Amino acid sequence: MAKVQLAAPVTDIRGTLAGIVYSKNAAGNYARAWKKPTNPTTAGQMEQRGFLARMGALWRTLTSAQQADWDTFAATPPETDYDSLGNAYLISGFAWMTRICIRRLRTGQAEDLIAPVATPTTAPTTFGLTLYPAQGDADRAEMQYTSGEFATYYAILQMALSPGLGSNVHTSRFLNCWEALGLTATATEFGANYYSAFGDTQVDNRFFARLYRQSPTGIRSTPLELFVDVIAYP
């Protein structure tokens, strides 16, 4: 891996060009040779691929007017997407239908092929996380939140294991660790999901986490984000 020093008019570069991958981390811009990524075949990955395979056929069942409704939804969406340089961009009506349908399927709902009202979902107001070495027991992981905020909204928890000690920023390889509706307490244990997603974890492993609120129509808030280290089980 080589460090890259940029000069005006180029101030940032991301992506792959001529077999070289350009990116940025805490130390600055860097370049490395491209290599073929792994092809995970976990149950979650296979489920996601199955969902994606259905979306094209579903889109073709829509009338022209229904497809136009999705395109209208996509023109002024309730969520903002950003590219790797941090610039906002728009995705297509088909991409929005795919996103909404898969979100609904993942939370146990049926697909809804009618574009919803583009009303943004407000973010959670509090978020805490306590993690112990994972062994499958429910009390090895607990999420804390504000009472009532998920009574009629889905809680979507995504987590990622840090590749090393000392990292305070992480942006990729987040797994959907837990999804639930109707939470009325202030904390929920999810140790079984934690163990299923990450296997045996150790004291001082660092995890990054994002908590979203998601409406029953599939519209998701911006997340609250944090990082937390695994601590010894009392």
N, C-alpha and C positions, 0 to 999 in steps of 0.2 A: 504494500500500500504506500502511495506517495502523497505527500502534502502538496497542495496547489495554492499558489499565490495569484490572486486576481487583480486586475487593474481596470480603470475606466476605459471604455464604457461598460465592460462586463463586471458585474458586482456579485453574481451568484450563478452557479450552474449545477443542475441536478439531472439525473437520468443517464442513459447509455448512448454512447456515440462511438462508432467504429470499434466496438469490442471493449471500450473503456467505460466503467461506471463512475460517474461523478456524484459526490454527495457531500455531506457536512456533518460533523459531530462537535463535541465541546471543544476540541482542539483546533477546529477550523475546517476549511475545505480540503477534500482529499480525492484521490483517484485510485482505482484498482481495476485489475483485469476482470472482465465478466466471466462468471462461471454458471453453469446450468443449475438452477435452484432445485432443491429437493422436491419430491412429489409426495406429500403426506397423504396417507390413506386412512386417517383416523375416522372414527364413526362420525364425528362432527363435520369433518371435511366431506365425507361421502354424502352426508345428509344435505349439506349446502350445495354440492354439485347436482344432487337430484332436484332440489328446488330450482336451481338455475336452468336446468334442462327443460323444465316445464314452461318457463315464462314466455318463450317465443311463440309456442303454440297458443297459450292463453291470449297473448296480444292479438293474434290473428283472429280470435273469436269476437273481438270487439268491433262495433260499428265504427264508421268513420267519425261520427259525432263523438263517440266515447273516447276514441283515440285523441281527438282534438281537445277534449276536456283534460286529458292528461298532459297534453302539450301546453295548455293554458296554465295548469297547475305548475308545470316545470318552469314557466317563464317568470313567475313570482313565488318561489317556493317558501315554505315555512322554516326551512333549515338552510344553512349556508355551507357549501362545500369549498374546500381549499386544496390547491395543488401543493406539491412538495416545496415550492418557493413561498408558500403562504398567501398566494393570490386567490381571491374568490372566483369561482366559475360556476356555470350552470350545466346541469345534466339534462338529458332528453326526457320526454314524457314516458317513453318505454322504460328508461332506467329508473324513473320514479315509481312506475307501476311495479317493476321487479322488486325494488327496495321495500315498498309498502307491503306487498304480498308476502315476501319472505319474512319480514318482521312479524306479520300476523301469524304465519304458519309456525314460526319458532315459539310463539307464545300460546300455541294450542288453538288458535282461531282459524276460521276458514278464510280463503282468499276473498277479497272484495275488489272486484274489477272496476268499480266505479270510483273515479277520482274523489277523494274527500275534500272537505273545505280546508283551505290552506291556512289554518289557524296555528300559530306557533305554540309549543308546549313550554311552560316555564321550567327552569332548572330546579333541582333540589336545593334546599337552603342549607342543609348540613349533611356531612358524610364522615363517618369514622370506620376504621377497620382494625380488628385485632386478629392476628394470625399466630398459631402455634405449629410445631412440626406436624405435618399431615399424616394421619393414620386411618382416616375414614370415619372417625367419630364426629358427630355433629358439632360438638363444642370446641373443635379445633380451629374453627373460623367463625367470626361474628362480624356482621355489618351493623353500624349504628346510623340512624337517620331521624328525621323529624316526624313525629307522630302525625298521621293523617295524610301525609303527602302522597302516599301510595295506596290509599283506600280505593280509588277508582282509576288509578294509573299503574302501569307496569313499572317495576323496578328492574332496570337492566344493569347488571354489574359485569364489567369487563376487567380482566386482570392480565398482567404480563410479568414474567419472571425476569429480573435484571440479569444481563449476561455477566456482570461482575460487580464487585464491591465498590462503593463510592459513587455510583452513578445516580444523579438526581433528575435526569431527564430521559424519557423513553417514549417513542412515538409509534412503534410497530409491534407486530406479533401479539396483539391483544386477543384473548379468548373470551367469548361469551361464557362467563362462569356461572351465572345465576340469573333467572328471570322469574318474576312472581307478581301477582296482582292481589290487592285486597289487604295489604299490610297495615295494621292499625296500631302496632306496638311502637317501640323506639329502637328495637334491635332484633336481628334475626340471625340464627346460626345456620351456616351452610357448609359445614365441614365435609360432608359427603361429596358435594360438587367440587369443592376445593381439591380434595384428594383425587377425584376422577379426572380433573383437568391437569394436575401437575404432579401426581404421584407423591412419593416420599419427599418432603421438604425438610430443610435443616435450619437450626437456629442461625440467625444473621442472613439468611436468604432475603434479598430485597424484592418486593413486589410493587409494581405500579398498578393503580386501579382507577377506573372511571365509573361513576354512577350517573345514569340517565333516568329521566322520567319519560315514559312513552305512553301516549294516549291510546285508547282502544282502537282508534283509526290508523295507528301505526306511525304517527308523527312523534319524533323524538326531540327532546330538549338538548341544549348544550350540556356537557357533563360537568360535574364536580370531580376534580382529580386530586390524587394524593399518592405518596409512596410510603411504605411501611416495611419494617424489618420483622422477620419471624422471631418470636421470643420463646423462651423456655416455658414449657407447660407447667403450671403451678401444681 
